[in-house]
Amino acid sequence: MHVSPNDNLKLWLGAAVPRYTSYPPATAFHGGVAAIDYAASLAKLPPEKPISLYIHIPFCDALCLYCGCNTGVTRRESRIERYLVALKDEMRMIAEQVGHRLSVSHLHFGGGTPNILSPQMIMELFAELHQQFDFSHCKEIAVEIDPRVATHEKVLAFAKCGVTRASLGVQDFKHDVQELVHRIQPYEMVKQVCAWLHSSGIANINFDLMYGLPLQTPESVAHTARQVCELGPDRIALFSYAHLPRLKKHQQALEPCGIPDSIARLAMDDAARDVFIAHGYIAVGMDHFAKPDDGLVRALNNGTLCRNFQGYTDDTTDTLIALGASSISQTPDGFFQNERQTETYQNIIKQNMLATTRGYKMNDDDRVRGAIIQALMCYLSCDVERLCNSLGADVGQFSQAFEKLASFEACGLVRLDGHTIKLTSRWRMPIRVICQVFDAHAQAVPAAFSKVA
């Protein structure tokens, strides 16, 4: 597939901007927000409003060279067990700070590799979760799974604990790509894990795919996309590889093989997208796809689609309690991030202290900008005046932002109708550049962000 450079592309191709899984982005967080602030915010949570839970498992069996997650390699159960003790203690401290039993609507296990836990560890962790939180009205329990360390016994343990959704890291089925990035998982292995999930009653399956890796081509990415469609996941996330070797040193090992340039990456995105649409998937937001009857599509159609640290979701709660090293909680007051280093996190928890080390307190301006960016990321359009009116804000404060957008409109990237913005590019990734126009922290740490393409 051929992509020709033009003025439209020049405005955003190669730009390094946030993926806007939060506003402000985590690069705006600072050490002026501490555990005492998080505790005060927890104490204000009302008993009648449900919350979401996120649990971070920062361990993997081996390091994938494309990885940008906060994780480390371990094969020692004793190290994992010590971490789980800290997680359980953190749960208890949070329950004490809140002062009442929080009702959970969504639970998500991320990492790292959550399924590095043994079946017994899984059962014991869920037992503690049920001790501290109310799951009687929980709508979804999701877990990220590495097919290489999945076993039938672990899948059954998750099923017994009420898991309803599994997200499989697939990346690419091309063998030489898998070999290069140190993640060998043949098609048949992934197919087997899907069979275990379905037979155990975990009916909802997501796949995470990646393009822009060395040795990938539009043809090979399209072939992987067709194989994915054969397995029929309910949701597909199609991520562009974030090459940040200054922050993630292990990614430097991929450079001798050549990182595909922006034009090649656009062709890869096109190739995969065409396959998914041809197989009946609906494009959701910037980089997700879902079956027509999936909850993401319903949320897209009824205006309740959201975006958070896990990507696009139909979870509409405004409070996320995150547990574990590096995890980020969100309350109506702002964001609160735990200590990133696993051992240090454990030591803080051992002292019976919350592990918050940085964060960000929201003000009214942040909330308005965040709502605009959320709408753009979810729907690729936003009536800024209408949104401002609903939040009691003056649309005039964004006059400079609309002046900047005029150059995007002149090149056919967006269409402006009064204060309504609509992305008109055939690609969806440049919505990140449009969002940055409304980002008051835009110049904070540009080197920390991945390229749009």
N, C-alpha and C positions, 0 to 999 in steps of 0.2 A: 504494500500500500504506500503510495507516494504522498508526501506532504510538502507543499511548496511554502517557503517563507513569505510572509506578507506583513503589512503594517499592523494588522491585528495581532499576529504572533509576536512581533517585536515589543509590544507593550507588556507582555507577561511571560514570554518564554524564557526560562532560566531564572526568573525572579525567585528569591529566597524569602518566603513568608510563612507565617504559622499555618497549621492545619485547622486552627480554631475549633478544637475540641472543648475549649473553654474561652471565656473572655473575662478579664484579660488572660492572655496566654501565661503559662507557668513561668516564662522568662521574666515576667513582671513581679513575681512573688519576691518577698524580701524577708530578712531576718527580724524585722520589727514586729512581726506577728508571731506570738509564742503560745505555749501550752495554756497559759492563763486565759488568753483570748478565746481559744477553742473551747475550754471548759465553760466559759461564760456563755458562749453561743449554744453549746449543748444544753445548758440549763434552761434556755428559753424555748426549746422545742416543744410544741404543743402535743398533748397526748392523743388528740383526735386525728392528727395528720400522719399518714404513712410515710415511711422513708425507704430509700434504697440502700443496700449494703454492697460494698466491694471489698474483696479480700485478695491481697497480693501475696503470691507464693514466689519468692525471688530465687528459685533454684532451677537448674536444668541439668540433664544428664550429660550434655555436650553443648558447646557454644556454636551457634550458627553464625557464619561470617557476616551476614547482612543485618544481624540483630541490632536494634536500637533500644531494647528494653533494659530496665534495671534488674539484672539477674546475674547469677554466678553459677559456676559448675560445681556440683558436689555429687558424690555417690555414697556419702556417709549418712546413714539413717539417724545417727546420734545428732548430727548438725541440724537436720530437719526437725527432729523431736524438740530440740532446744528452742527453735524458732516457733513451733506450734505452742509451746508453753507461753511464750511472750504474746502470741496472738490471743490466746484464751484470757490471759491477764488483761490485755488491752480491752477486750470485750467487756470484762467485768468492771473496769474503771469507767468506761463510757456509760454503762448502765447506771453506775452510781452517780455520775455527773448529771445524767438526764433526770433521774429521780422517778421515772416511771418506765414501764415496759413498752418499748417502741414497737409499732406494728410495721412489718417489712412487706413491701409490695414486690420488690425485685432484689435478687441476690446474684452477684456475678463474681466468679473466681477467675482472676487473671494472673499473669506472671511475666517472665518465667514459665514454668511448666506445672500447673496445678495437679496434673495427673502423675507427677513424680511421687505423690503421697501413696502410701500403701493402703489397701482396703481398710485396715484397722484404723489408720490415721484419719482416713476420710470419715469413718463412722464416728470416731471420738470427737472430731472437730465439729461435725454437725450436731452432735449431742449437746455440746457447749453452746452452739449458736441458738438452739431451741431453748436452752436454759435461760439465756439472756434476752432473747428477742421473741416477739410474737409472729409466727408464720401462718396463722390460721387464715389469713386473707392474701397470702402471697400469690402473685400472678405468674411469676417465672423465676426459676433457678437455673442459671447458666454457668457452664464451665468451659474454659479453653483447654483443648486437648492436643498434645503432640502424639501423632499416630505411632511414632517409633517406640514410645514407652507405654502405650496403651495395652492393657490386657483385658480379657473377658471378665476377670474377677474385679478389676477396678471399675469397669463400666457398670457391673452389677451393683457394686457398692454405691456409686453415684446414684443409680436408679432407685435403690432402696432409701436413699436420703432425700428423694423427691426432685432430683434434677430433671428439668424438662427440656433443656436446650444444650447442645454441645457445639462448640466452634472449633473446627479443625484447621490447624495451620498446614496448608497444602503448598503454597508458594508456586511450585512448578513441577510438572511430571517429567520433564526432560532430564534424562539420567546425567548427562555431563554437567548440567546446571546444578543438580542436586549434589553431585560429587564436588564441584567447585566450592559451593557454599557450606559444605559439611553437613548436609541434611539429606541423607539417602532414605527415601520412603516411596517405594514403587506404588504404582496404581493399585495393584492387588492388595497391598497392605492397607491403604486408605479404604478400599472397598470392604475389606474385612472388618475394620473398625466401624464403618457405617452399618454393617450387618449386625454387629454386636449391639450398637446403640438402638437400632430399630427393634431388635428382638427383646431388648430389656425394657422397652416402653419409652425410651427417650426419642420422641418422634421428630423433634425440631432440630435440624442440623444446618450449621453455617459453615462455609468455606472461606478462608482468607487466602487470596492469591496475590502475587507480586510480579510486577514487570519492571524493566529497567536494570536487570541484573546482567552481568557479563554472560556471553554465549547465548542469550535469548535473542530471538528474532520475531518479527510480527507473525511469521508462519508457525513458529514453535509455540508462541503464546496462544495463538488461535487453536492449535492442536490440543494444548492443555485445557483450554476453555471447553472444547467439545467433549473431552474426557470427563470434565467436571459435570457437564450437563447430563452425561450418561448416569452419573451417580445421583443426580436430582436433589441437591441441597435446597433447602427452603430459601436461604439467603446467601449471597455472595458479596464479599468485600474485595474490590480490585484496587490494591494499593500500589502507588509508585514507590520504588525503592528509595529510601532516604539515605543518601551517601553523605555521612558526616564524619569523616576520618579523624578530624581534629578532636571530636568529642568521643568517638568510639574507635579507638586505635586498631582493634582487630579488623575493621573494615578496610584498612590499608592493604591487606592481603589480596583483596579483589582487584586492585588497580592494575597489576601487570597484565591481566586478561582483558582490560579495556572496559570502562563503564560506558554503556550506550549513550549517545548524545541526545539532546532534547528532541530533535526531529525524529530519531529512531523510537524514542519512548512514546511520542504521540502516535506513531504508526502502530505500536504495540497496544496502546490503549484502544485505538480504533478497532483493531483486529479482534480483541477479546470482547469488546462491547457489541460488535456486530453479531458475534456468535450467541451471546446471551439474549439479545433482543430477538434473534431468529428463533430461539428456543422458548420464547414466551415469557421471559423474565421482564419485569418492569424496572426501569432505572429509577433509583431513589437517591436524591441529593447528588453529591459530587461523585461518589465512587462506590455506591452500593447497588445491588440488584436483588429483587425478591419475586417470588411467585405471586400471581395476581390475588390469591386469597390469603396472603401473609399479612400479619399485623402491621408490618412496616408500610405496606401499600395502603392499608386502611387508614393508618395515621397520616400518610401523605395526602390522601383524598379528603379526609375530614379536618385537616388543619391542626393536627396534634403531634406531628412529627417533631422530634427533638434530637439534639446532638450533644453528646457528653464525652467523657474520656474513653469510652468504649466504642465511639463512633455514632452512627445513627440508631435511634431507638424509639420505641413507642412508650417508653417510660416517662411519665409526665410529673413525677414527684420533684419537688424543689429542694430536697435535702438528700445528700448522699453521704453516708457514713463509711469511710474507707479505713480498713485495718491493714497493718503490716508496714514494712519498710518502704519508704518512698511514696506511699499511697496518699492520695489527695482527697480530702473531704470537702464537701460544699454545703453550706447552709445559707439561709437568706442573708446572713451577715457577710459572707465571703468565702474564701478558700483557705484551707489549713493543710499543710503538707508535713508528713512525718519525716523523720531522719532517713536519709537515703541509704546509708551504710548499714548493712544488716546487723553486724555485731554491736555497733553503737546503739542502734534501735533497741536491741534486746537488753542492753545494759540500762538504758533509760527506763524501759518498762519495768525492769527488775527493781528499780528504785521507787516503784509505785507512782510513777509520773507519766503523764501523757507525752507522747514522743514528737509533738509538733515542734518544728524548728524554723519554719518559714510559712509565708502565706500572703494573703492580700485581703484587706477590708474594703468591701464595695461601697461606693457612694451612688447618689442618684444618677450622675452622668454615666458612670460605668454600667448601670442597669439599662439605661436607654441604649447606649452603644452596643451592649451585649445582646439586647433584644433585636436590634437591627441586624447584627452579624448572624445571630441564630436564624432569623428568617431567611437571609440570603443564602446561608449554608444549606438550609433544609429545602427551600422552595426555589432557589435561584432567582428570586425576585422579592421586592419589599416595597410596600406603600409606606414610606418613611413618615409622611405627614400624619397619616391615620394612626400609625403606631405611636408617634409622639403625642398625639391628642389623647390616646388611651392611657398614656403614662404621665400626663400632665406636664409634658416638656414642650419647648418651643422648637419647631422645625428650623427656625432661622439660624440656630446655632450650627447647623450643618451646611451653611451656604458655601464655605470653602470646599467642603467635601464634594458638593455637586459641581463646583467649578472644575475640580480635578477630574470628575467623571465625564466632563464634556469631551476630553480627548479620547476617552474610551468609546464614547458614542460615535465620534467622528470616524473611528476606524471600524465600526460595526461590531464592537465587542459587547456593548449593552445598548438598550433603548431606554431613553428617559421620557416619561410622560408626566409633566409636572414634577412631583416629588416621588414618583413611582419608578423603581429601577427594575429592569428585567434583563437577565443575561441572554444574549442572542448568538453567542459563539456556538459553533457545533461541538466544541469541547466544553466540558464542565469544570475542569481543573482551575481555569482562571477566575472562578468565583472567589478564590482565596485572595487574589490581588484586589478585586472589587471590595472585599471585606476590609482589607487593610486601610482603605481610604477612611474608614470610620474608626480605626484603631488609634486611640490616643497614646498607645505605647509602641507605635510602629517601629521606632528606631532603637528600641531597647537593646536587643542583642541579635542583630540580623544574621550573624554567623552561626547562630544556634538553630536556624530553620532550614528545612529541606527545600529544594527547588520545586517549583510548581510542576515542571516537566523537564 
